[in-house]
Amino acid sequence: MKRSQRIIHVTSVGSSAADEIHRLGFRSPEALAERIAGVVGPRYRVTCAGKIIMTPVKEAEGGRDDDAARAADIESALADDNVAALVCIRGGSWFVRTLPRIDFDVLKRRRHPVFVFGFSEMTALVGVAGAYAKCVGLYDLCPGFIFSGLRREAEGRITQLARGIELAPEQHSAFAAGWAAANYLPRFLDFFREVVDIIEGRGTARRPSGRVLAGRLPARSKITIVGGNLSLVESLLPRYASAFETRGRWLALEEINESPDRFDRMMAALNLAGLFERAEGVLIGDFQDQGRDLRAAAVAVLKRHLPARRRVPIVSLENFGHIWPIAPLPLHRPVTLVVSRSSGGARAHIEIPWAEWV
């Protein structure tokens, strides 16, 4: 293989992605990889971990039975200097227990950077691998989430999307699912076009943005971010604390399908570990439970754990977490936090120096 032909590797080392393969209309992961190759261009070869992507989850039997294979898949992709991007189709569950099997130090031997995409359960991968100099960890789409995002979008735009169609209220859900299914594959492929734009330094128009909730911030400041999904950060601290160290850094947190009392318990664990005490600031993303917006409750809980002796800045990002649309949040890499003020309050967004990381 010529050095000019780089690899985009697609896998699903958390939950099984078999349903996504079928929902996208493909008979196999290999057929999907072939379709992705058609949109990313001849400079890239698309590989996939077909068996891993399709392995079923059996909850009564411990979830997955391919821990060694999943760990080997990740390690080999991180070690291969021809792999330019590693994309996880699903987050879900079952991945964290494989971490001790992965030798992340293979990243020390790379000459070229590898971009790793994933969120939710993939906090474990993006957060740990992204701490290495030759890995750009992006807390970004597992593209299997696009279907859920599209369905949520349709549910919020039923009147507009179903214009001219008479729908009873009980038909809204089915319409939203149908609209999402019809748009899933084009958006899925668009994501891989953006993967190429990102790894070639052009970046994406999707930009993390939101509101300043607390603290005084300059108009522009260089920040470095660690974090991800709250429950994952908590579970990883005993062994991978260095990947989530907050000294001189901002801590980003989001969560799904947990209640405020659970937020409190998990944030207490982070507080006991000193993460809030040492953090330069906190980025709060989407917090929800079964569709209920719990962001305000999460912020209220967070304030109970922040040190009283200083006013730690809090920025609420509107497109970080299990939300649609999502913007990529780079971990362990310097970015610029830009704050603008108006009569409506302070807004913030993050500028990402994509071209510097190629």
Order of alpha helices (4+ residues) and beta strands (2+ residues): beta-alpha-alpha-beta-alpha-alpha-beta-beta-alpha-beta-alpha-alpha-alpha-beta-beta-beta-alpha-beta-alpha-alpha-beta-beta-alpha-beta-beta-beta-beta
